[in-house]
Amino acid sequence: MALLVIASCQLMVVLDITIVNIALPHIQRALDFSTAGLSWVINAYTLAFGGLLLLGGRTGDILGRRRMFMIGIALFVLASLFGGLAQNSAQLLIARACQGVGGAIASPTALALISTTFREGPDRNRAFGVFAAVSAGGGAIGLLAGGMLVEWLNWRWVLFVNVPIGLLILLAVPRWIHESERHSGHFDVIGALTSTLGMVLLVYGFIRAAQDGWRDGLTLASFAGSAVVLSAFVLVERRSRQPITPLHMFTDRNRAGTYGMMLCLAAAIFGMFFFLTLFVQNVLDFSPLQAGLAFLPVSAIIAVGAGVASRLLPRFGPKPFMIAGALFAAAGLGWLTLSDADSTYAGSILGPVLVLGFGMGMQFVSLTLMALSNVRSDETGAASGLLNATQQVGGSLGLSILVTVFGTASAHEAARLIPEFLGRATPAELLRFQRTGELPDPWADQVLTAGVGAAFIAAAIAAAIGAVIALLVIQVRPADIERLKGNGVGPG
């Protein structure tokens, strides 16, 4: 029951990143968003969530993980209710930012609670497997849930749905989850401020790059500001007696390698969901509900991959699953590049996403386990927040790079097709092209497919880099495997 409560919270937080995506056109019409402003319905959540993860993880170590877990969920529920009732764009953006704050407190605290609730060994391995499956599959579930709610009810329910779920979790927490030991200490205020500001500037820079290009003035200023502030953060943490993020975590090669792999995995996953959603709706002409259903097998196979890894980890250790999972992901993404404008879901999409999802499940459980291995109990929250922050930054960085690749490839394909279009276009099509600059179908499908294919190639490269990191950096010792078997080792 404790695992069900913790996993339900993580699912609610993770799926909220994608559940809103399918509702965006309806939100735009209802609240009069501009096209540029509409992106901030997603970005407001991402920015607050990514910027506050390090601070959110540390609060549980000092103030008690169950307490902060409940506070994060309560804030998330209230923000969801406020967002569902929003009457204008400003109210919705404020609600989305507050959802991000609540998620930044609840998500790393939930992961830390697994370490303190379950004994190291098979029990904890299974718990991490469930948590990893939920974390990796939540995006696909969000797309399905969003499609159902928008098609059957209206866009407000993509926010309202969090309220009953969150309230049930809050009622269950006191009964099934025990409070963790509170560790004496104080908040590293300067460290908290610099880490939060630095992360916000970094995530904003990636968001801005995806929208306005890497040469945009604000993009460059955000990255420069982030570099300065995060450098100050490192100096502060090196001198602090109780840092918000203990820097010695990076001296462990396994943990450092895990963070590098998480960057690569998150980049590949964010790109897959974003571009595959575009492809199935624009090229295959799927409705929102059909698009959501198209991703359902991804969630199922992620759970299978995570289950296989969690059961076999004590026998083989995490390294083989890190390598194999990354290679499966790279193979699935490479296979997706073979899709074209005449592809079908069953013939060109289903097989690759099953291979990709299986690899994602294997990777997530092994990476989560490795990131929290050999961490002191008073630093579990900080380690959890750092893993979540790495995932968020990797996703934002990867998506901005992939969007740039997509845009370049699409522009080249459009330039190649324009002469053919001009030779075959009707007068009405020519007039529309002069007015909008956009090619009509079937040329538009070819342009989109070319861009998506190039983005998938870049995502496959990112996944392959993760496999190289696992092969060259990760070292699993016999003592690590003994801990996975739970031989006489107690909880966190």
C-alpha positions in Angstrom: 0.0 0.0 0.0 2.9 2.4 0.7 4.3 1.7 -2.7 0.8 2.3 -4.3 0.6 5.7 -2.6 4.1 6.7 -3.6 3.7 5.5 -7.2 0.3 7.2 -7.5 1.9 10.6 -6.5 4.7 10.1 -9.0 2.2 9.2 -11.8 0.1 12.3 -11.1 3.2 14.5 -11.2 4.8 13.0 -14.3 1.7 12.6 -16.4 0.9 16.3 -15.8 3.8 17.1 -18.1 2.0 15.6 -21.1 -1.7 15.4 -20.2 -2.1 19.1 -21.0 -0.4 18.8 -24.4 -3.4 17.4 -26.2 -5.7 20.0 -24.6 -3.6 23.0 -25.9 -5.7 23.9 -28.9 -8.9 23.9 -26.8 -7.1 26.0 -24.1 -6.0 28.5 -26.7 -9.5 29.0 -28.0 -11.1 29.2 -24.5 -8.7 31.6 -22.9 -7.5 33.6 -26.0 -3.9 32.6 -25.8 -1.5 33.8 -28.5 0.5 31.0 -30.3 3.6 32.2 -28.5 1.9 32.5 -25.2 0.4 29.1 -25.4 3.8 27.4 -25.0 4.0 28.8 -21.5 1.1 26.6 -20.4 3.8 23.8 -20.6 6.8 26.0 -19.8 5.4 27.5 -16.6 5.1 24.0 -15.1 8.5 22.8 -16.5 10.4 25.9 -15.3 9.1 25.8 -11.7 9.4 22.0 -11.5 13.0 21.9 -12.9 14.2 24.9 -11.0 13.0 23.8 -7.5 13.9 20.1 -7.6 17.1 20.4 -5.6 15.5 22.5 -2.9 12.4 20.2 -2.8 14.6 17.2 -2.3 16.5 18.7 0.5 13.4 19.9 2.5 12.4 16.3 3.1 15.8 15.5 4.6 15.5 18.2 7.2 11.8 18.7 7.8 10.6 15.1 7.4 9.9 13.3 4.1 6.3 12.4 4.8 5.4 15.9 5.9 6.9 17.5 2.8 5.4 14.8 0.6 1.9 15.8 1.9 2.7 19.5 1.5 3.8 19.0 -2.1 0.7 17.0 -3.0 -1.6 19.5 -1.2 -0.1 22.4 -3.2 -0.4 20.4 -6.4 -4.0 19.7 -5.8 -4.9 23.3 -4.9 -3.1 24.5 -8.0 -4.9 22.0 -10.2 -8.2 23.1 -8.9 -7.4 26.8 -9.4 -6.1 26.0 -12.9 -9.3 24.2 -13.9 -11.3 27.2 -12.8 -9.1 29.7 -14.6 -11.0 32.4 -16.4 -8.0 34.0 -18.2 -4.5 33.2 -19.4 -2.8 34.8 -16.4 -4.7 32.7 -13.9 -3.9 29.5 -15.7 -0.2 30.3 -16.0 0.0 31.0 -12.2 -1.7 27.7 -11.5 0.7 25.8 -13.7 3.7 27.4 -12.0 2.3 26.4 -8.6 1.7 22.9 -9.8 5.4 22.8 -10.7 6.3 23.9 -7.2 4.2 21.2 -5.7 5.7 18.6 -8.0 9.2 19.7 -7.2 8.5 19.0 -3.5 6.6 15.8 -3.9 8.6 14.0 -6.6 12.0 13.8 -5.1 10.5 13.2 -1.7 8.5 10.3 -3.1 11.7 8.7 -4.4 13.5 9.2 -1.1 10.6 7.6 0.7 11.2 4.4 -1.2 14.7 4.3 0.2 13.5 4.8 3.8 10.4 2.6 3.6 11.7 -0.5 1.9 14.6 -2.7 3.0 17.6 -2.8 0.7 17.4 -5.9 -1.4 14.6 -7.6 -3.4 11.8 -5.4 -1.8 13.5 -2.2 -2.7 14.5 -3.5 -6.1 10.8 -4.2 -6.9 9.7 -0.9 -5.5 12.3 0.9 -7.7 11.0 -1.1 -10.6 7.4 0.1 -10.1 8.6 3.7 -9.5 10.7 3.6 -12.6 7.9 2.2 -14.7 5.6 4.9 -13.5 8.2 7.6 -14.1 8.9 6.4 -17.7 5.4 5.5 -18.7 3.6 8.4 -17.1 4.1 10.5 -20.2 2.3 8.0 -22.4 -0.5 7.6 -19.9 -0.8 11.4 -19.8 -1.3 11.5 -23.6 -4.0 8.8 -23.4 -5.8 10.4 -20.4 -5.6 13.9 -22.0 -7.2 12.6 -25.2 -10.0 10.9 -23.3 -10.8 13.9 -21.1 -10.7 16.4 -23.9 -12.8 14.3 -26.2 -15.4 13.1 -23.7 -15.5 16.1 -21.3 -13.5 19.3 -21.9 -10.0 20.8 -21.4 -10.6 21.8 -17.8 -10.7 18.1 -16.7 -7.0 17.6 -17.6 -6.5 19.7 -14.4 -9.5 18.8 -12.4 -8.6 15.1 -12.6 -5.7 15.7 -10.2 -8.0 16.8 -7.4 -9.7 13.5 -6.4 -6.5 11.6 -7.0 -4.5 13.9 -4.8 -7.1 13.9 -2.1 -7.1 10.1 -2.0 -3.3 10.1 -1.7 -3.4 12.7 1.2 -6.0 10.5 3.0 -3.8 7.4 2.6 -0.4 8.8 3.5 -0.9 9.0 7.3 -2.1 5.4 7.4 0.4 3.7 5.2 3.6 5.8 5.2 5.7 6.4 8.3 7.5 9.6 8.9 11.2 9.4 8.1 13.9 10.4 10.6 14.4 14.1 10.7 18.0 15.1 10.4 19.3 18.0 12.3 20.6 20.9 10.3 19.7 24.1 8.7 18.8 25.2 5.2 21.6 26.3 3.0 19.8 29.5 2.1 22.4 30.9 -0.3 22.8 27.5 -1.9 19.0 27.1 -2.3 18.7 30.6 -3.9 21.7 30.1 -6.3 20.6 26.5 -7.2 17.0 27.5 -7.9 18.0 30.6 -9.9 20.7 28.8 -11.8 18.3 25.9 -12.7 15.5 28.3 -13.7 17.9 30.2 -16.0 19.2 27.0 -17.5 15.8 25.4 -18.2 14.5 28.8 -19.5 17.5 29.0 -21.8 16.7 25.6 -23.3 13.0 26.5 -23.6 13.9 29.8 -25.3 16.4 28.0 -27.7 13.6 25.6 -28.8 11.3 28.5 -29.6 13.6 31.3 -30.8 16.9 29.6 -31.8 20.3 29.3 -30.2 21.5 32.8 -31.4 18.6 34.6 -29.7 19.8 37.3 -27.3 17.7 36.1 -24.3 18.8 32.5 -25.0 22.4 33.4 -24.8 21.9 35.7 -21.8 20.0 32.9 -19.9 22.8 30.4 -20.5 25.5 33.0 -19.5 23.5 33.9 -16.4 23.0 30.2 -15.5 26.8 29.6 -15.9 27.6 32.4 -13.5 25.0 31.6 -10.9 25.7 27.8 -11.0 29.4 28.5 -10.6 28.6 30.6 -7.6 26.4 27.7 -6.3 29.4 25.3 -6.6 31.6 27.7 -4.6 28.9 28.0 -2.0 28.4 24.3 -1.7 32.1 23.6 -1.3 32.3 25.9 1.7 29.0 25.0 3.3 29.0 22.6 6.3 25.5 21.4 5.3 25.1 21.9 1.6 21.8 21.6 -0.2 23.6 19.3 -2.7 26.6 17.5 -1.4 29.2 17.8 -4.2 30.9 14.6 -3.1 28.1 12.7 -4.9 29.8 13.6 -8.1 33.1 12.0 -7.1 31.5 8.5 -7.2 32.1 7.5 -10.8 29.0 5.3 -10.9 26.7 8.1 -9.7 28.3 10.6 -12.1 27.9 8.1 -15.0 24.3 7.6 -13.9 23.6 11.3 -14.2 25.2 11.4 -17.6 23.0 8.5 -18.8 19.9 10.1 -17.4 20.6 13.2 -19.4 20.8 11.1 -22.6 17.8 9.0 -21.8 15.6 12.0 -20.9 16.6 13.8 -24.2 15.6 10.7 -26.2 12.3 10.2 -24.3 11.1 13.9 -24.5 11.9 13.9 -28.2 10.1 10.7 -28.9 6.9 11.8 -27.2 6.9 15.2 -28.8 7.7 14.3 -32.4 5.7 11.0 -32.4 2.7 12.9 -31.2 3.1 15.3 -34.1 3.5 12.5 -36.6 0.5 10.4 -35.6 -1.9 13.4 -35.5 -0.6 15.3 -38.5 0.5 12.5 -40.9 -1.6 9.6 -39.8 -4.6 11.9 -39.0 -5.2 10.4 -35.6 -7.7 12.1 -33.3 -6.6 13.1 -29.8 -8.0 9.9 -28.3 -6.5 7.7 -31.0 -3.1 9.5 -30.4 -3.4 8.7 -26.7 -4.3 5.1 -27.4 -1.3 4.8 -29.8 1.0 5.4 -26.8 -0.7 2.9 -24.5 1.6 0.0 -25.6 4.6 2.1 -24.6 3.5 2.3 -20.9 2.8 -1.5 -20.9 6.1 -2.5 -22.3 8.0 0.0 -20.0 6.4 -1.8 -17.1 7.6 -5.2 -18.5 11.2 -3.9 -19.0 11.3 -2.5 -15.5 9.9 -5.7 -14.1 12.5 -7.9 -15.9 15.4 -5.6 -14.7 14.2 -5.4 -11.1 14.0 -9.2 -10.9 17.3 -10.0 -12.5 19.4 -7.1 -11.0 20.5 -9.1 -7.9 21.9 -11.8 -10.1 23.7 -9.7 -12.8 24.0 -6.2 -11.3 22.7 -3.0 -13.0 25.4 -2.5 -15.6 24.1 -5.1 -18.2 20.7 -3.6 -18.0 22.0 0.0 -18.4 23.9 -1.1 -21.6 21.1 -3.3 -23.0 18.4 -0.7 -22.2 20.3 2.1 -23.9 20.9 -0.1 -27.0 17.3 -1.1 -27.2 16.3 2.5 -27.0 18.7 3.5 -29.7 17.5 0.6 -31.9 13.9 1.6 -31.5 14.6 5.3 -32.3 16.7 4.3 -35.3 13.8 2.0 -36.5 11.4 5.0 -36.3 13.5 6.9 -38.8 12.3 4.5 -41.5 8.7 5.9 -41.2 7.5 8.0 -44.1 4.4 9.8 -45.2 2.8 6.5 -46.4 3.5 4.7 -43.1 0.9 3.0 -41.0 0.8 2.7 -37.2 0.9 -1.1 -37.2 3.5 -1.3 -39.9 6.0 1.4 -38.9 5.3 2.7 -35.4 4.2 -0.1 -33.1 7.3 -2.3 -33.4 9.8 0.5 -32.8 8.0 1.9 -29.8 7.8 -1.5 -28.2 11.6 -2.0 -28.6 12.2 1.5 -27.3 9.8 1.2 -24.4 11.4 -2.1 -23.2 14.8 -0.4 -23.2 13.5 2.6 -21.3 12.0 0.4 -18.6 15.3 -1.4 -18.1 17.2 1.8 -18.0 15.0 3.7 -15.6 15.0 1.0 -12.8 18.8 0.5 -13.1 19.6 4.2 -13.2 17.3 5.0 -10.2 18.9 2.2 -8.2 22.4 3.2 -9.0 21.8 6.9 -8.3 20.6 6.1 -4.7 23.1 3.4 -4.0 25.5 4.0 -1.1 23.8 7.3 -0.2 23.6 8.3 3.5 20.1 8.5 4.8 20.4 12.2 5.6 21.3 12.8 1.9 18.7 10.6 0.2 16.4 13.6 -0.6 19.3 15.6 -2.1 20.3 12.6 -4.2 16.7 12.1 -5.4 16.3 15.8 -6.2 19.5 15.7 -8.2 18.4 12.7 -10.2 15.1 14.4 -11.0 16.8 17.6 -11.9 19.2 15.8 -14.3 16.2 14.2 -16.0 14.4 17.5 -16.3 17.5 19.3 -17.7 18.2 16.5 -20.0 14.7 16.6 -21.4 14.7 20.3 -21.9 18.2 20.3 -23.4 17.4 17.3 -25.7 14.1 18.7 -26.9 15.6 22.1 -27.8 18.4 20.4 -29.7 16.0 18.1 -31.5 13.6 20.9 -32.4 16.6 22.7 -34.0 17.5 19.5 -35.9 13.8 19.2 -36.9 13.6 22.8 -38.1 16.8 22.5 -40.2 15.8 19.2 -41.9 12.2 20.4 -42.5 13.5 23.6 -44.2 15.8 21.7 -46.5 13.0 19.3 -47.4 10.6 22.2 -48.1 13.2 23.9 -50.3 13.6 20.7 -52.3 9.8 20.2 -52.8 8.8 23.8 -53.7 9.7 23.4 -57.4 7.6 20.3 -57.6 4.7 22.0 -55.8 4.9 25.1 -58.0 4.6 22.9 -61.1 1.5 21.0 -59.9 -0.3 23.4 -57.6 -3.8 24.8 -58.3 -4.3 28.6 -58.3 -6.0 28.3 -54.9 -3.0 26.4 -53.5 -0.6 28.9 -54.9 -2.5 31.8 -53.4 -2.5 30.1 -50.0 1.2 29.4 -50.3 1.9 33.0 -51.0 -0.1 34.1 -48.0 1.1 31.5 -45.4 4.5 30.2 -46.8 3.4 26.7 -45.9 3.1 23.8 -48.3 -0.3 21.9 -48.4 -0.7 18.1 -48.3 0.8 15.8 -49.4 4.0 18.0 -49.5 3.4 19.1 -45.9 3.4 15.5 -44.8 6.7 14.9 -46.5 8.2 18.0 -44.9 7.1 17.0 -41.4 8.3 13.4 -41.9 11.7 14.5 -43.0 12.1 16.7 -39.9 10.8 14.0 -37.6 13.1 11.5 -39.1 16.2 13.7 -38.5 15.1 14.4 -34.9 14.8 10.6 -34.3 18.3 10.1 -35.7 19.6 12.7 -33.2 17.6 11.0 -30.4 19.1 7.6 -31.3 22.6 9.1 -31.1 21.8 10.4 -27.6 20.6 6.9 -26.5 23.8 5.3 -28.0 26.0 7.8 -26.1 24.2 6.5 -22.9 25.3 3.0 -23.8 28.9 4.1 -24.2 28.8 5.8 -20.8 27.5 2.6 -19.2 30.1 0.5 -20.8 33.1 2.7 -20.0 32.2 4.5 -16.7 29.9 2.2 -14.6 31.7 -0.3 -12.4 29.7 -2.7 -10.3 31.5 -4.4 -7.4 30.6 -7.7 -5.8 29.6 -5.8 -2.6 27.1 -3.8 -4.7 25.4 -7.1 -6.0 25.3 -8.4 -2.4 23.4 -5.3 -1.3 20.9 -5.8 -4.2 20.3 -9.3 -2.8 19.6 -7.8 0.7 22.2 -9.9 2.5 21.9 -8.5 6.0 21.5 -4.9 4.9 18.9 -2.7 6.6 16.8 0.1 5.2 18.3 3.4 3.9 
